[in-house]
C-alpha cells in the first residue's frame, strides 16, 4: 500500500506543500529552508551526542500551503562529506520522522549544505517506508538530482557492520564514502560523488570482506 506525507518546496522564500507518494523506499524533499546545527560537522570517528525530540510533520488545509512548515532538527552530529556544493559544502544528518503510517520508522537522513556563515540547509530528505528503519541492510537510497543547490549526491544509509559499500555505475564498480551516525553506531550513512550517476547493484561488506544482507537497495529517483 502506498502512503503519503508532505514534502516542502521552498522557492523565493515561500513554502508550498505538495503530496509526495512514498514508494521505492524513499521520500525526497527539495528544500531551501535552513536550520541551525547543534554542533560541528564530524566524520566517522564522532562520539555520540544527545538526540533532538521528534517534530511531527504538519500540513495546512488541502490545497493551501502551511504557513509554519516544520523545520528539521538534526539528530546526532552532522556528517561533513567534504564535497563542495554550488554554495557551501554537502553534509548529512539524521532528522526525526513521526508518521502514523510508518510506526517503525523514527528517523530519516537529510542531505543539506553548511553555508560559509555556518548555517545548515535542508535540501533532500529520504527515509525508509517499508518495515523497520533499522532492519539489517540498505535503506532509503536516494539518487542524486539537480536542484537549486546544484547536483546532489546519491546517498542513503545501511543498518549493520558495513565497512565497505560498493555499487555499479556506468559499467564499473565504485566505492561509497561512509561514516557512522553518532546517534546509533550501527547505522552507516553513505554517499557517492555527485558526478557519479546511474548507481545500481549496491553491496555491503564487513571488515572481513564478507557480503552483508542487502535489505532495500532500490535507488529512489525524485
N, C-alpha and C positions, 0 to 999 in steps of 0.2 A: 504494500500500500504506500502511496506517495503522501507526504505531508508537506506543509508549507510553513515558512517562517518569514519574517520581514528581512529584506536587505535594504541597506541605506545607500543611496547615491547622493553625493554632495557635489553640486555644481554651482559655482558662483556664490557660494555661501548659503544656498537654500537646500533644505533637506526634502527629499522626495521618497516616500515609502513605496516599495514595489513588492509584489508577491514573488518569492523565489522558490521554485519547485526543488525539493530536496531529492536528488537522485544520484546514482553512481557514487554514493558515499560522501559527497561534498556539498557545501553551500558556500558561495563566494559573494563577497560584498566589495564593490569598488567604492571606497570612501575617502573623502578628503578631510574628514574630521580629525581632531587631534586630542591627545591625552597626555598628561604628564607622567613620567616614569617614576617608579618608586626607588630606583637605584641605577647604577651604571650598567651598560651592556656588558655581558660576560660571555665566555666561551664554555667549552665542555667541562672545565675544572671548577665551575662555580659552586659555591656552597648553597644549601637550601635556604630559602627565606620564607617569611610568612605569606600566606595567600590572601588575596582580596576576597571580600564577601561577594557571592554571586549577585549579579544585577539582572533581574528578569527582563526579557525583551518586552517592549510595549509597542502599540501601534495606534494611530489615530482612527477616526471614523473611516468606513470604506470609501476609497477614492480620494481621501484627503491626506495630506502629509501630516506627520506627527510633529507638532511644534517643539517638542522636547524629546528628540530621539535619544536612546540610551548611548552612553559613551563607555567603551570597553575599558575596564581597569586591568592592567597586567597582573597575572597570577605568577608569582615567582619572579625570577630575574630575566632581563631582556638579553637575547642572544644576538650578538653582532655578527653579521655574515661577512663583513669585510668587502662587500660588493657595492660599488658606487651606483647610486640612482641618478636620475636627472637632477635632483636636488637632495642632498643628504646621502645617507648610507642605508641599505636594506637591513632590517632587523626582523627578528621573530620573537613572539611572546605568547604565552598562554592567556586565554580570555575565558570568562565563565559562560556557560550555556545553561539556561534554565527554561526548558521547553517541556510542557506536559506530554507532548507526543514522543519525547525522547527521554524516558525516565532513567536510562542507563548511560546517558551522555551528559557529562558535567563540565566539559571544557572543550575548547577548540583552539586552533592556532591562527594567530594573526600575522600576516606579513605587512610590515609598516616600514617607515623610514625614520631615522634620527636626523633631524634637520640641523644645520650649523649652529642654531641657537640653543639646541638641546631638546626642543620639542619632539615628542614622539607622535607619529601619524598612524592612522589605521587605514590600510589600503585594500587588502584582500584577506578575508576570513574563510576558514574551512573547518568543518567538524564532521565527525562520524555520524551516520544516521541509521546504521544497521547494527543492532546488538550493542554490546558494551564498548565504551570508549577505550578500555584498557585490555580488551581481548588480545591474545598474542597475535602479532602480525602488523601489516601496514594498515594505516588509517588515513582517511581524509586527504588523499593526494590531489593536489590542485595544479593543473598545467599553467605555465606562465602565460601571461596575456599582456597586450598593450593597453595601458591605462594612462591617465594624465601624468603620473609619476614616471612613466617610461615603461620598459618591458620588465614585468615582474618575473622572479624566478619560479620554476616549478618546485613545489615544496610539499611537505606532509609530515607525518610522524610515524614512528614504529614503536610498538609496545613489546619490549623484550630486550635481551642482551646483545643487540646488534652492534658490532664494532666496525662492520664494513657493509655499505649499501651500494648496489650497482644497478644499472639499467641499460637498455639498448637504445641508441639514438643514432639515426642515420647510418645503420649498419655496423656500428661499433659499440663496444662496451664502455660505459662512462661510470665514474665513481662519484657518489654524492659527498658533499660536505655534511658534517653532522655534529651535533652537540647534545649532551644530556640536558633535560629540562630540570632546573633546580628544584621545582616543586615536587617532582616524582622522578627519581633517578632511573626508574625502569622505562621511562619514555624518552625516546631519541627523536629530536627534531632534525630533519634532513632537508637539504635543498641542492639544486643544481645551478650552475651559472646561467644567467638569463639567455645567453647566446645558444645554449643547448636546447634544441627543440625536438619535438617528436619523441618524448620519453615514453618507454613502454617496457614490459617484462622486468619489473622490479624484482630484486632478490636481496636478501639479507643474510649475513654470515656472522657467526660468533667468533670469539677470539681464537678458537682452534680451527677456523676455516670451515666449520660445519654449517650447512644451509639451515636457516631457521624457517618457521611457519610463514606462509605468505600472507594470510589474512586478506584484507580488502585492498588489493593492489591496483584496482582500476584507477585511471587518471581522469579526474573530472575536468571539464572544459567550461569556463564561464560560470 
